Amino acid sequence: MNIVLTGSSTGGHFYPLVAVAQALRERSREERIVKLELTLMGVRPPESALLSEYDIKFKEVPAGKLRRYFSLLTFGDTFRTLHGVAKALFLFTMRPPDVVFAKGGYDTFPILLASRLFRIPVAIHESDAVPGMVNRWAASFAARIAVAFPATSAFFPKEKTAVVGNPIRKNVLGGSRDEGLAFFHLRSDVPTVLVLGGSQGARPLNDALVPILPEALEHIQIIHQCGSNLYAEVKAESGVVLEKSPLHARYHLFPFLKAGELRHAASAADIVVARAGSMLFEIAAWQIPAILIPLSHAAQDHQRENAYQYARSGAAEVIEEENLKPNLLLAEIRQLFADKDRMGEMRIAAQKFARLDAADKIASELLKLGVHDE
């Protein structure tokens, strides 16, 4: 069976696709599918090493951004998209897949259009509270539609839509607090805050955190994923701020946390400060009280919607990006640590919100669609 996976080039799409690939491998062994071929199609994978680890082939299919406003860049993007459609049609002519699974985003448009023209079964997944433009379009011909948030199902045909949550890699779950503390050389008697700016980092979050480090480290220790492109900048700024601090060793800065490192960080953390992309479902699975700072210029304002839907469950507090100031961030962290009952309630709410079987459910449906058409 040949299954094509596709999504945008961000970690928010790539890692859930890897989680589905993991589940497909497990399911195929259980169901004795002799040969399962997985191919990722798209612009570029953010972490190529994972593809070989899970035996996923990669085929580059160019795509241009789809805009709802006038821009001179649209002309170049149109040619890239047409090139991508031609490339996808060629690849499907040479070896048509049995089923296509798409996470949405403009990167997936050429593959989805080729799938429709070839009448290949398609399943889509929407991880945001407000669906993106490509997934709204693909819903008209998709055989299955999976959504992460219950409220999102209202945007799609009821008869083929299911609320499953967001696929989560198994290797970011589990672990123990003692292992996490030992891995990062943290003290067991000092509370830990995990700060995550997403796979590419978040400058506003970094800018709010660095100035409060000397004062914050008097009471907490911090693991900070700042983004690979921003690492040198944050390292230099934090070095200046903490130059005379005797507590500088309580600040642990990383450009990016790989799956195993992320698992240890989550095991050690008492509070997480993060964006409100698809990582929010990993935060729920970790059952950690969260302070969310949604990206202010995300498409369809989806991060803001994600953040408030999650906050309504009782598992998180939200700080709007335009309101994010160093003193406010420090005050929110202190306020949470001062209210142990509230933190306990947030952990329970996160546990209720989390759906750990999303990848398995999606994998099961993809195999059914593929077998049905063979």
C-alpha positions in Angstrom: 0.0 0.0 0.0 1.3 3.4 -1.0 0.2 6.4 1.3 1.2 10.0 0.6 1.5 12.4 3.6 1.5 16.1 3.0 1.4 19.3 5.1 3.2 22.6 5.5 6.9 22.8 6.2 6.4 23.9 9.8 6.8 21.7 12.8 3.1 22.1 13.6 2.3 20.0 10.6 5.4 17.9 10.2 5.5 16.3 13.7 1.8 15.2 13.6 2.5 13.6 10.2 5.4 11.8 11.7 3.1 10.6 14.5 0.6 9.3 11.9 3.5 7.5 10.1 4.5 5.9 13.4 0.9 4.7 13.9 0.6 3.5 10.3 3.7 1.3 10.8 2.3 -0.2 14.0 -1.1 -0.8 12.4 0.3 -2.4 9.3 2.2 -4.9 11.4 -0.9 -5.7 13.4 -3.0 -6.1 10.2 -0.2 -8.0 8.4 0.1 -5.5 5.5 3.2 -6.9 3.8 4.4 -3.7 2.2 3.6 -0.2 3.4 5.2 2.6 1.5 5.0 6.1 3.0 6.0 9.2 1.1 6.0 12.8 2.3 5.3 15.3 -0.4 5.8 19.0 0.0 8.1 22.0 -0.1 10.7 20.8 2.4 10.8 18.8 5.7 12.0 20.8 8.8 13.8 17.7 10.1 15.0 15.3 7.4 16.6 12.9 9.9 13.2 11.8 11.1 12.2 10.7 7.6 14.9 8.0 7.4 14.3 7.0 11.0 10.7 6.1 10.1 11.4 5.0 6.5 9.5 7.9 4.9 10.5 8.9 1.4 10.4 12.5 0.4 9.3 14.0 -2.9 9.7 17.7 -3.3 6.6 19.4 -4.7 6.9 23.2 -5.0 4.1 25.5 -4.0 3.4 29.2 -3.7 1.5 31.0 -1.0 -2.2 31.5 -1.5 -3.1 35.1 -0.7 -6.5 36.8 -0.3 -4.9 40.2 -0.8 -3.0 41.9 -3.6 0.8 41.4 -3.6 3.4 41.5 -6.3 4.7 38.2 -4.8 1.5 36.5 -5.9 2.8 36.4 -9.5 5.9 34.3 -8.6 3.9 32.2 -6.2 1.3 31.4 -8.9 4.1 30.0 -11.2 5.5 28.0 -8.2 2.0 26.6 -7.6 1.5 25.7 -11.2 4.9 24.0 -11.3 3.9 22.1 -8.1 0.6 20.9 -9.7 2.5 19.7 -12.8 5.1 17.9 -10.6 2.3 16.2 -8.5 0.5 15.1 -11.6 3.7 13.6 -13.0 4.5 11.8 -9.7 1.0 10.4 -9.5 1.2 9.3 -13.1 4.4 7.4 -12.4 3.0 5.9 -9.2 -0.4 6.8 -8.0 -0.9 6.5 -4.2 -3.7 4.5 -2.7 -4.7 7.3 -0.3 -3.5 10.8 0.5 -3.5 12.3 4.0 -3.2 16.1 4.2 -2.7 18.5 7.1 -3.7 21.6 5.1 -1.7 24.7 4.3 -0.9 26.1 0.9 2.0 23.6 0.5 -0.6 20.9 0.1 -2.7 22.5 -2.6 -0.8 20.9 -5.6 -0.9 17.4 -4.1 -4.6 17.7 -3.2 -5.5 19.0 -6.7 -3.7 16.2 -8.3 -5.4 13.7 -6.0 -8.8 15.1 -7.0 -8.0 14.9 -10.7 -6.8 11.3 -10.2 -9.8 10.4 -8.0 -7.5 9.2 -5.2 -9.1 8.9 -1.8 -8.2 11.9 0.4 -8.4 12.3 4.2 -7.7 15.7 5.7 -6.9 16.9 9.3 -7.5 20.3 10.7 -5.5 21.0 13.9 -6.7 24.6 14.4 -9.9 25.9 15.8 -10.6 27.9 12.6 -10.0 25.9 9.4 -7.5 27.1 6.8 -8.5 28.0 3.2 -7.0 24.8 1.6 -8.8 22.5 4.0 -12.1 24.3 3.5 -11.7 23.7 -0.2 -10.6 20.1 0.1 -13.5 19.3 2.4 -15.8 19.1 -0.6 -14.1 16.0 -2.0 -12.3 14.5 1.0 -13.5 11.1 2.0 -12.7 11.6 5.7 -12.2 14.8 7.7 -10.6 14.8 11.2 -10.6 17.8 13.5 -8.7 18.6 16.7 -11.3 20.9 18.4 -14.9 19.9 18.8 -16.1 23.4 17.7 -14.2 23.0 14.4 -16.5 20.2 13.2 -19.2 22.8 12.5 -17.2 24.0 9.5 -17.3 20.6 7.7 -20.0 18.1 6.6 -21.2 16.2 9.6 -21.4 12.8 8.0 -17.7 12.5 7.2 -16.2 14.6 10.1 -14.8 13.2 13.4 -13.3 14.9 16.4 -10.0 13.0 17.1 -7.6 15.6 18.6 -4.1 16.2 17.1 -1.6 13.4 16.4 1.1 13.3 19.0 4.5 11.6 18.7 4.8 8.9 21.3 8.4 9.7 22.0 7.5 13.1 23.5 5.3 11.4 26.1 6.2 9.4 29.2 9.4 9.9 31.2 9.7 10.7 34.9 10.2 13.9 36.9 13.5 12.5 38.4 14.8 11.7 34.9 13.9 15.1 33.6 15.5 16.9 36.5 18.7 14.9 36.1 18.8 15.4 32.4 18.8 19.2 32.6 20.8 19.3 36.0 17.8 20.9 37.7 17.2 21.3 41.4 14.3 19.3 42.8 13.4 22.0 45.4 13.0 24.8 42.8 10.0 25.1 40.5 10.6 24.7 36.8 9.1 26.7 33.9 9.4 25.4 30.4 9.3 28.2 27.7 8.5 27.0 24.1 8.3 29.4 21.2 7.4 26.6 18.7 9.8 25.0 16.3 11.0 28.3 14.9 11.0 30.2 18.2 9.1 33.4 19.0 10.8 36.7 19.3 8.1 38.5 21.3 8.2 35.7 23.9 12.0 35.8 24.0 11.9 39.6 24.4 9.5 39.4 27.3 11.4 36.6 29.1 15.1 37.8 28.9 14.6 41.1 30.9 13.0 39.3 33.8 15.6 36.6 34.1 17.5 38.0 37.1 14.4 38.5 39.2 12.6 35.3 38.0 15.6 33.0 38.7 15.4 34.0 42.4 12.3 31.7 42.7 12.3 29.4 39.6 14.5 27.6 37.1 13.8 27.9 33.4 14.2 25.7 30.3 13.9 27.9 27.2 13.6 26.8 23.6 14.2 30.0 21.8 14.4 28.9 18.1 17.5 28.1 16.0 17.5 31.4 14.1 17.2 33.4 17.3 19.6 31.4 19.5 22.7 33.5 19.0 20.8 36.7 19.7 19.1 35.3 22.9 22.3 33.8 24.1 24.1 37.2 23.8 21.3 39.1 25.5 20.8 36.7 28.3 24.5 36.6 28.9 24.5 40.3 29.4 21.5 40.3 31.7 22.8 37.5 33.8 26.4 38.5 33.8 26.5 39.4 37.5 23.7 37.0 38.6 24.8 34.2 41.0 21.8 32.2 39.7 22.7 32.1 36.0 23.0 28.3 36.1 19.2 28.1 36.7 18.6 29.3 33.1 18.9 26.6 30.4 18.8 27.9 26.9 18.4 25.7 23.8 17.9 26.6 20.1 15.6 23.6 19.7 14.5 20.6 21.8 14.4 17.2 20.0 11.8 14.7 21.0 13.7 13.0 23.8 14.8 16.3 25.2 11.3 17.7 25.0 10.0 14.6 26.9 12.5 15.2 29.7 11.7 18.9 29.8 8.0 18.3 30.0 8.6 15.7 32.8 10.5 18.3 34.8 8.2 21.3 34.2 5.6 22.7 36.6 4.4 25.4 34.2 4.8 25.8 30.4 4.7 29.1 28.6 4.1 28.6 24.9 2.5 29.7 21.6 -0.9 28.2 20.7 -0.2 26.1 17.7 -0.6 22.4 17.5 1.9 21.9 20.4 -1.0 22.9 22.6 -2.1 19.2 22.3 1.2 18.0 23.5 0.9 20.4 26.5 -2.5 18.9 27.3 -1.0 15.4 27.0 1.7 16.4 29.5 -1.0 17.7 31.9 1.0 20.9 32.6 -0.6 24.2 33.6 0.0 26.6 30.7 0.3 30.3 29.9 -0.4 30.7 26.2 0.7 33.7 24.1 -1.0 33.2 20.7 0.7 34.5 17.5 -1.0 37.8 16.7 -0.7 37.6 12.9 -1.5 33.9 12.3 -3.8 33.1 9.4 -7.5 33.3 10.2 -6.3 34.3 13.7 -6.3 30.6 14.4 -3.8 30.7 17.3 -5.9 33.1 19.2 -9.0 30.9 18.7 -6.9 27.8 19.7 -5.7 29.5 22.9 -9.2 30.6 24.1 -10.8 27.3 23.2 -8.2 25.5 25.3 -8.4 28.1 28.1 -12.2 27.6 28.3 -11.4 24.0 29.3 -9.7 25.4 32.4 -6.2 24.2 31.5 -4.6 27.5 30.5 -4.3 31.3 31.0 -3.9 33.5 27.9 -1.9 36.6 27.4 -2.5 38.5 24.2 0.7 39.2 22.3 0.0 43.0 22.2 -0.3 42.9 26.0 2.8 40.8 26.5 5.3 42.8 28.7 8.1 41.4 30.9 6.4 42.4 34.1 3.1 40.9 33.1 4.7 37.6 32.2 6.5 37.5 35.5 3.3 38.4 37.4 1.3 35.6 35.7 4.0 33.0 36.5 4.1 34.1 40.1 0.3 34.1 40.4 0.0 30.6 39.2 2.7 29.2 41.5 1.0 31.0 44.4 -2.3 29.2 43.7 -1.6 25.4 44.1 -5.4 24.6 43.9 -5.7 26.4 40.6 -2.6 24.5 39.2 -4.2 21.2 40.3 -7.4 22.1 38.5 -5.5 23.0 35.4 -3.8 19.6 35.3 -7.1 17.8 35.6 -8.6 20.0 32.9 -5.6 19.2 30.6 -6.0 15.5 31.2 -9.7 15.7 30.2 -8.9 17.7 27.1 -6.0 15.5 25.8 -6.7 12.8 23.2 -3.8 10.4 23.0 -5.2 8.1 20.3 -5.6 10.6 17.5 -2.7 9.2 15.4 -4.0 5.7 15.8 -7.6 6.6 14.8 -6.3 8.5 11.7 -4.0 5.6 10.7 -6.9 3.1 11.0 -9.1 5.2 8.7 -6.2 5.7 6.1 -5.6 1.9 5.9 -9.4 1.4 5.4 -9.5 3.9 2.6 -6.4 2.4 1.0 -7.6 -1.2 1.2 -11.1 -0.2 0.0 -9.7 1.2 -3.2 -7.2 -1.6 -4.0 
